Structures are given as structure tokens and as C-alpha cells.
């Protein structure tokens, strides 16, 4: 028997950062995101040899343990280990034997929600194998708890829900543990035009998102008015983005992205740097009307809205930075699991 799963990565289009505690708990957050055709994959092959084998193909790592109730989480592949521990504790109630193999289409620290999406994919594979009673909200919440509580990894709430539900969603975060996912019915022609005009550019850099998120958290706890006001503006941006997507007023997207970028940079000093600013300014000088860093900031992917026929000109201009424009499509399916 072979159990497989895949979960889509996401583009955060507006409101990024307002899903992070304590801001979301104090003021409520709102984010608009969309899943794309890049994925995190997980495969489980049950065993009977009393071993647990954890493999990450993209990282080139493998760890072998004797089957037990609790795996150590102080070595590599902590996500895999933390998920196993929670599944055994809450559901299986007995040690398991298996090989777990994972792969992600984008590198860690790239800003597309890779870590959280991988957690969703692995949890989905376990749920398929063990027939766990987890609905979409249940699974996304459990993924969040494992990352943020069990493993104490800093971050927000949007990625787990985006990967689980899939599609274009307006998400609301009103208090600790309360999340509402509102799927948006965007016309296919609007989404086709959006994917044509929205360039996804990998800067060939990565960052540790937890460092930036911790700085953002400190700014809220310290009542930094500039940072908090910037988050308020990003919450407004998410509503603006929702309206133009639903109405098909796509040429306004660039200016809405540009509006958000100016305020996102005020959330924490580490979000941008001269290299990223140079990339952004070059894209705008060659026809992009706006853009943003994907995820927490500091590196990884950037997106740029390039109306008309500006796409090719922008991509050509960005080549001097040594990065790569990635092809993708929007996808309306979230976590998918199956058994062979």
C-alpha cells in the first residue's frame, strides 16, 4: 500500500502579516491569497520492520529511528517529527512503522508558505492512511498548532488554511484560533488575465521568516504606532484587492500592490533591503505598476503586476539580478490525498 498527498503553495496578494499573533488577536486580521500550481508532496509506505524512515528528497536528508511513541525534534526534519508525535499522541495511540518521503516544488524560505504547506501535506497523508476524522478546518488548525505551539515556530495562520482549502480566498482572523475562510468566485477569464500579468520572480535568495515575524511581533507588543498603523493599512488593502478581483478591475491591482508594499516595509526593518528595492524599482521602471515581496519578506519570491504586454519587458530587465521568473497557474483545489 502507498499513501500519497499533495497541497498547493500560495501567493499572498494582500493583507500579509495581519494573520500573525498578537496583531490578529488584538485588532483582527484579513488576508487575500490564491493557491498556485506548485506543491508540497508526501508519500507514506507502511512498514512492519519496527522502523520509522523520514526522507526529504529536495533537502537530500534521511533519518531512521526505531518505532516509538515520541521522536526527538532536535535534529533535521523537525516538521516530520513533530507531526508524527502529534498524530501518535492524539490519534494512533501506538507507535507506527513506515517510510515518509516528502518533496516541495519551491525552496525553503522562498515566501510561498512552503513549511506550512508541507505540514498540511504530511498531515493529509496520515489522515488518509489512518482514516482520521479531520475536516478542512480541523486539519488546518491542527497544522497550525503543530507548527506554532508544539514546535514553537514563529509565523502566521494563513498558509495552513490556504494549502488545505485551495483556490482564491478572503480570510478573516478575529481572535486566537478563530479563522473564517471565504472562497471567492472569480471569473475564469479574470484569473487567466491575472496569471498572465502577475510575474512570479525568484530572487535566488532566502530568509528565515521567523526572524522577521518576531520583529513584527515585538513592534505590536511594544505598541509601535508606525508598525501597527501599517498593518491596519494592509488589512484595508485586502478588502480593496477583493473588490477589484470580483469586479474584474484588474488594472487597479498594480496600484493596490504598490500601496501595500509601501506599508509592508514599515512593519519591520528586515522586510526589505537595497537588493530587493533595486529589483522592485527596476520592475516598475520597465512597466510593472506595482508588486510585493511574497511572505514575510527579506528574500525569496517577489510578484509584479505587469499590464498589457509589459510582462516580457519586465522579465528581461530582471535577468540582470540572476533570478528566475517562474511559470505557474492558479489552482482551485487544496489538499488532495489518495491510496494505491
N, C-alpha and C positions, 0 to 999 in steps of 0.2 A: 504493500500500500504506500502511496505517495500523496502527501497533502501539500497543496500549493496555495499561495495567495499573492495578490499584488494590490498596492494602494498608490494613488496618484500624488505627485508633488503639486505644489500650488504657487500661483502668483498672487501676492498681496497687492491689490490695486489701490486701496485707500484705507485709512484709519489705523495703519500699522503701529503697534505699541500700546494702543488703548486697551488691549486684552491682557495686559500684564498687571499682576498684583503689585502694589496696592492701588494703583490708579483705578482699575476696573471695579474694585470693591468700594472705593470712596465716591467715585463720580459716575461709574457706568461706562462701558466701552462699546464701540461699534466698528466693525471691520467689513470691508467688501473684498472677497477673494474669489479666485477661479482656479479649478484644477486643470492640469495640462498633461499631455501625453508623455511624461517622464515619470518613472515609477520606482517604488521600493518593492522588492520581491522577497518572499520567504518560502522555503521548502522544508517540510518535516518528513523524515523517513523513520517510522517507529522501529525500535530495536529490541532485542531480547538478550543482549550480552551484558547488561548491567552498566553500560557506559552512556555518557552524555557527550556528544561531539558538537561543538559550536564552530561554524565556519563562516567567515566573511570573505566572499570572493573578491570584491572590489578593494578591500584593505589587505588581502593576502594574509589573513590571520586565521589560526585554528587553535582551539583549546579542547583538551579531552579531560573529562572528570569521571570519577566513579559516581554512579547514580546515588543521589542523596536528596534530603529534604530542602537544603539550602546551599546554593552555590556561593562562593566568595565573589564579591563585586569590586575587589581592589585590583583586579588585573584587566586585561583588554576585553572588549566586547561586553562592557558593563550593561548595556541595554538588554542584550540577550539574557544575561544572568539575572538581572532584576525582574524581567518578565517571567522567567521560569519560576523564580522564587514566589512571586505573587500568585501565579497560576496554581502551584502546588499548595500554597497556604490556603487560598480561598476556594479552590475548586477540586483539584485532583485528590488532595489529602493523602497522597502517597508518592514516593519517588517515581520518576519516569525514566525510560531509556529511549534514546532517539538520536538522530543526527539532524541538526538545524543548520541550513545553509541560506545565506542572505546575499543580496546584491542591490545596489542603488544606482540609478542612472545618472546621478549628479554627485559630485564630491562633497564630503562633509564641510560645513562652514560656508556653503555657497549661497545661503539665503532663501532656499526654496522649501524649507521645512523638512530637510532630509531625515534628521534624527527622529522627530515625532512621527513622520510618515512610516519610517521603518518600525517603530514601536507598534503602530496600528497594523502593519502587515504581519508582524510576528504574532501579535495577539490574535489576529484573524485566523492564522494557520492553526494556532492552538484551539481556538473556538471551533473550527471546522473538525479538527481531529477528535476533540473531547466532547463535542456537541454541547458547548457551554451556552447557557441561557442569556445571551447578551444581545440586546437590541442596539441600534446605531448610537443612541445617546449613551447607553451603558458602556459600550466598548470605547467610545471616545473619552468618556470621563475616566474610565479605568486606565487608559493610556496616559492621560494627563496625570493621574495620581501616581503612577509608577515613575514617571519622569521627574515630576516636581516634588513629590513627597518622599517616595521610597528611595530614590537615587539623589535627591536634593540638587537637581539640575535646574538652573535658572531659566525662565522662559515664559512665554505667554500661553494662551489657551486655543488660539485659532487653528493651529496646524493639525492637531489631533482630530478636530471636527471636520476640517476641510478634507483630510485624507479619508475619513470614514464615510462622509455623505457624498462627496464629489459634486461637480457642477459649479455654477456661479451662485454664491450665497452671500446674503447680508446677515451678519452675525451680531447678536447683541449680548453683552456681558454686563449683568446688573448687580451681582453680588457674588461672594465666594461660592463657587460650584454651580452657579446658575447661568446657563447658556441657552439661547434660543437661536436656532438656525432657520433662516428664512430663505428658501430656494427662490431664485429669480427666474422668471420665464422670459429669457432674452431671445428675440428672433434669431433664427439661424444666420440670416444674412448679416445681422449686426455682429455676431460672433465671428463670422468669416472675415468681415472687414477689420474687426479688432485684431485678430491674429495676424492679418496681413500687415497692418500698420504698426503693431507693437513689437519692436525689436527686443529680443532677449539676448543680452550681451554678457558673456562670462569674462570677467576681468583677469582671470588666471591668478587671482589672489583669494585667500580665505581668511576667516577671522573666527575667534572664539566668541560666539554670540553671548554667552553667559556674562562675559566681562562688560559688554555694552549694556546688557539688560540690568546688571547690578548697579551700574552708574545711573541708569534711568530710574531705578527703584529708589536709590539714595536721594535723587533730586525730588521725588514725590514725598518721601518721608521727611526730608529737610524743608519742605514747603517752598521749594524754589519756584517762584511765581512765573519766571520766564519759561521754564520747562513744562510746568503744569498747564499754562496757557497754550503752549504749543500743542499739547495733547488734546486740549479742548478743540483747537482748530482742526486737528486731524480727524476728530470724531465728526465734525461738521463736513469735512471733506468726504467721508464715507457716504453721507446722505446725498451730497452733490453728485458723486460718482454713480450711485444707484439710480438717480433720476435721469441722468443723461444716457445711461445704458438702456433703461427701459424705454425711453423715448426715441432712441436711435440718434441722438445728437452727438455723434462720435467726435466731431471736430472740436468739441469742448473738452475732450479727455486730456489733451496735452496740457492745457492751461490749468486744469484741476490737478494733474500730477505735479506740475511746476509749483502750484500753490502749496501742495502738501510737502514737497521737498524742502521748501524754504523753512517750514515749521518743524519738519522732522529733524533737521540739523540742530535745532535748538533743544531737543530732548536730552542730548548727552554729547559731550565733546568728541567722543570716539566714533560717532556715526559716519563722519566723512574725513577726508584728508586731501592734501593737494593733488595727489594722483587721481582720486575719484572726481574731484572738482574739475580737473582738466578734461577727463573723459566726458563729463556732463556738459561742459561748455563747448567742447568740440562737436558733440552731437547736436546741440542747439544751433551752433553756427552753420551746420550743414542741413538744416531743415526740420529737425525734431522740434516739436512745440512744448515738450516737457518730458519728465521722466522721474525716476527714483531709484534708490538702492533697494534691492529685494531683501526682505527680512530685517534683522536688527541693524544692519549697516556695517561699515568698516571694511567691506570687501565682498567677494562673491559675485553674484549676478546683479546687473542693472537692467532696467527696462526703459525704453524710449518710445514715445508716440510719434510716428513719422507719417503725416497725412500725405495724400496724393501719391506721388512717385518718389517721395524723399527717402524711402527705405533703403534703396541701393546706395544712394549717395552717403547716407549716414554710416552704413556698414563699411563702405570703402574708407571713409575718413577715420573710423575707429581702428582700422587694422594696424595703424602705427603703434598702438598700445600693446600689441601682441596678444590680444584677447580673441574671442571667437563668438560669432553670432550663432545661436542655437536654433535649429528648426523645432517647432512644436505645433500642436493643435490643442484647442480646448476640448476637454472631455467631460461628459455629464455623469459618468459612473464613478463611484467611490470604491471603497474596499470590495474586492472580489475574491472569493475562495472557491476551491474545487478539490475533489479527491479522485485519484486514479487507482 
